[in-house]
Amino acid sequence: MRQVVLDTETTGLEPEAGHRIIEIGAVEMVNRRLTGRHFHQYLNPQRDIDQGALEVHGITLDFLADKPCFTDVAGEFLEFIAGAELIIHNAPFDVAFLNAEIIRSDLEGDIGERCSVLDSLALARQMHPGQRNSLDALCKRYAVDNSQRDLHGALLDAEILADVFLAMTGGQTSLALLDDDENDYTAPSADERRLRPLGQLRVVRADMAEWEAHRTRLRAIHKAAGSCLWLELVPDECA
């Protein structure tokens, strides 16, 4: 499964009022593993930036003066996301801006026709009702390092969101990157796993330090999510 975690920065809050995208950041995952491929581009909006937006991301018109317009990079960007599941925090905001840029560029096919979209904010609210579910709050809840996030930045936020999403959904984190020749990896079938000779498997047992790290992680999951299946299944092992 190919997923692209995406974020944008903009000149303001409403594309209907003519506000534009000024930065796009996106990172690729295949089979829930970060591949190392990404798309990142600053964009010249050809209009002023609202003061409120400037205070959030710190990107100035002077910095963007020599950057391309969305139309100039639209082909490369749309090719990068084509057919993927987009993971976006507060997806309606970013998708509305992307669709406005596509229309302005006289291109056919909105985001919904090119990709499926998963809103990680809606998912977080479903998992943690009544709690704060901003990206910073989720970083704290899932122990994801966001210490470099003094200002919002599309690529940095996409990278952080990828780690948060994988932690939220119980899977691999950014420590495992696919090599170029692993992009077509297919997991072995159940039959293949059953036919694999057991004698070829080497069992490496965890030492006491590793067990304690395991227990600490399980307790953190239980505290953050309110439950932990492993603790319910084997409470004696992890007491």
For each residue, the residues with C-beta under 8 A, 3 or more apart:
1: 30 31 32 85
2: 28 29 30 83 84 85
3: 28 29 30 32 84 85 86 87 118
4: 26 27 28 29 80 81 84 85 86 87 115
5: 26 27 29 86 87 88 158 159 161 162 165
6: 24 25 26 81 86 87 88 94 158
7: 24 25 26 88 89 94 154 155 157 158 161
8: 21 23 24 25 94 97 98 154
9: 21 22 23 53 56 57 59 152 153 154
10: 13 15 19 20 21 22 53 97
11: 19 20 22 45 47 48 49 50 53
12: 17 19 49 50 52 53
13: 10 19 50 52 53
14: 17 19
15: 10 18 19 20 96 97 99 100
16: 100
17: 12 14
18: 15 47
19: 10 11 12 13 14 15 45 47 50 97
20: 10 11 15 43 45 46 47 70 97 101
21: 8 9 10 24 43 45 70 97 98 101
22: 9 10 11 42 43 44 45 49 57 59 64
23: 8 9 40 41 42 43 57 59 153 154 155
24: 6 7 8 21 39 40 41 43 77 154
25: 6 7 8 38 39 40 153 154 155 156 157 158 159
26: 4 5 6 7 38 39 40 80 81 155 158
27: 4 5 34 37 38 155 158 159 162
28: 2 3 4 34 35 36 37 38 80 84
29: 2 3 4 5 32 33 34 35 162 166
30: 1 2 3 33 35 178 183 185
31: 1 185 187
32: 1 3 29 166 171 172
33: 29 30 172 176 177 178
34: 27 28 29 162 174 176 177 178
35: 28 29 30 177 178 183
36: 28 177 178
37: 27 28
38: 25 26 27 28 155 158
39: 24 25 26 76 77 80 81
40: 23 24 25 26 154 155
41: 23 24 67 68 73 77
42: 22 23 59 63 64 67
43: 20 21 22 23 24 64 67 68 69 70 73
44: 22 64 65 66 67 68 69
45: 11 19 20 21 22 49 61 64
46: 20 69
47: 11 18 19 20
48: 11 61
49: 11 12 22 45 53 54 59 60 61
50: 11 12 13 19 53 54
51: 54 55
52: 12 13 55 56
53: 9 10 11 12 13 49 50 56 57
54: 49 50 51 57 58 59 60
55: 51 52 58
56: 9 52 53 151 152
57: 9 22 23 53 54 151 152 153
58: 54 55 151
59: 9 22 23 42 49 54 63 64
60: 49 54 63 64
61: 45 48 49 64 65
62: 65
63: 42 59 60 67
64: 22 42 43 44 45 59 60 61 67
65: 44 61 62
66: 44
67: 41 42 43 44 63 64
68: 41 43 44 72 73
69: 43 44 46 72 73
70: 20 21 43 73 74 101 104 105
71: 74 104 105
72: 68 69
73: 41 43 68 69 70 76 77
74: 70 71 77 78 101 102 105 107
75: 78 79
76: 39 73 79 80
77: 24 39 41 73 74 80 81
78: 74 75 81 82 102 107 114
79: 75 76 82
80: 4 26 28 39 76 77
81: 4 6 26 39 77 78 84 86 114 115
82: 78 79 114 115
83: 2 114 115
84: 2 3 4 28 81 115 116
85: 1 2 3 4 115 116 117 118
86: 3 4 5 6 81 91 95 111 115 116 117 118
87: 3 4 5 6 118 120 161 162 165
88: 5 6 7 91 94 95 117 118 119 120
89: 7 119 120 121 135 157 161
90: 93 94 119 121
91: 86 88 94 95 117 118 119 120 121 122
92: 95 96 119
93: 90 96 97
94: 6 7 8 88 90 91 97 98
95: 86 88 91 92 98 99 111 112 117
96: 15 92 93 99 100
97: 8 10 15 19 20 21 93 94 100 101
98: 8 21 94 95 101 102 111
99: 15 95 96 102 103 110 111
100: 15 16 96 97 103 104
101: 20 21 70 74 97 98 104 105
102: 74 78 98 99 105 107 109 110 111
103: 99 100 106 107 110
104: 70 71 100 101
105: 70 71 74 101 102
106: 103
107: 74 78 102 103
108:
109: 102 113 114
110: 99 102 103 113 114
111: 86 95 98 99 102 114 115 117
112: 95 115 117
113: 109 110
114: 78 81 82 83 109 110 111
115: 4 81 82 83 84 85 86 111 112
116: 84 85 86
117: 85 86 88 91 95 111 112
118: 3 85 86 87 88 91 123
119: 88 89 90 91 92 122 123
120: 87 88 89 91 123 124 161 164 165 168
121: 89 90 91 124 125 133
122: 91 119 125 126
123: 118 119 120 126 127 168
124: 120 121 127 128 133 138 168
125: 121 122 128 129 133
126: 122 123 129
127: 123 124 168 225
128: 124 125 131 133 141
129: 125 126
130:
131: 128 137 141
132: 137
133: 121 124 125 128 137 138
134: 137 138
135: 89 138 139 146 157 160 161 164
136: 139 140 146 149
137: 131 132 133 134 140 141
138: 124 133 134 135 141 142 144 164 168
139: 135 136 142 143 144 145 146 149 160 164
140: 136 137 143
141: 128 131 137 138 224
142: 138 139 163 164 167 168 224
143: 139 140 167 220
144: 138 139 160 163 164 167
145: 139 148
146: 135 136 139 149 160
147:
148: 145 156
149: 136 139 146 152 153 156 157 160
150:
151: 56 57 58
152: 9 56 57 149 157
153: 9 23 25 57 149 156 157
154: 7 8 9 23 24 25 40 157 158
155: 7 23 25 26 27 38 40 158 159
156: 25 148 149 153 159 160
157: 7 25 89 135 149 152 153 154 160 161
158: 5 6 7 25 26 27 38 154 155 161 162
159: 5 25 27 155 156 162 163 174
160: 135 139 144 146 149 156 157 163 164
161: 5 7 87 89 120 135 157 158 164 165
162: 5 27 29 34 87 158 159 165 166 174
163: 142 144 159 160 166 167 173 174
164: 120 135 138 139 142 144 160 161 167 168
165: 5 87 120 161 162 168 169
166: 29 32 162 163 169 171 172 173 174
167: 142 143 144 163 164 170 173
168: 120 123 124 127 138 142 164 165
169: 165 166
170: 167
171: 32 166
172: 32 33 166 175 176
173: 163 166 167 176
174: 34 159 162 163 166 177
175: 172
176: 33 34 172 173
177: 33 34 35 36 174
178: 30 33 34 35 36 182 183 185
179: 182
180: 183
181: 184
182: 178 179 185
183: 30 35 178 180
184: 181
185: 30 31 178 182
186:
187: 31
188: 192 193 196
189: 192 193
190: 193 194
191: 194 195
192: 188 189 195 196
193: 188 189 190 196
194: 190 191
195: 191 192
196: 188 192 193 200 201
197: 200
198: 201
199:
200: 196 197
201: 196 198
202:
203:
204:
205:
206: 210 211 214
207: 210 211
208: 211 212
209: 212 213
210: 206 207 213 214
211: 206 207 208 214 215
212: 208 209 215 216
213: 209 210 216 217
214: 206 210 211 217 218 238
215: 211 212 218 219 238
216: 212 213 219 220
217: 213 214 220 221
218: 214 215 221 222 228 230 231 238
219: 215 216 222 223 228 231 238
220: 143 216 217 223 224
221: 217 218 224 225 228
222: 218 219 225 226 227 228 231
223: 219 220
224: 141 142 220 221
225: 127 221 222 228
226: 222
227: 222 232
228: 218 219 221 222 225 231 232
229: 232 233
230: 218 233 234 238
231: 218 219 222 228 234 235 238
232: 227 228 229 235
233: 229 230
234: 230 231 237 238
235: 231 232 238 239
236: 239
237: 234
238: 214 215 218 219 230 231 234 235
239: 235 236
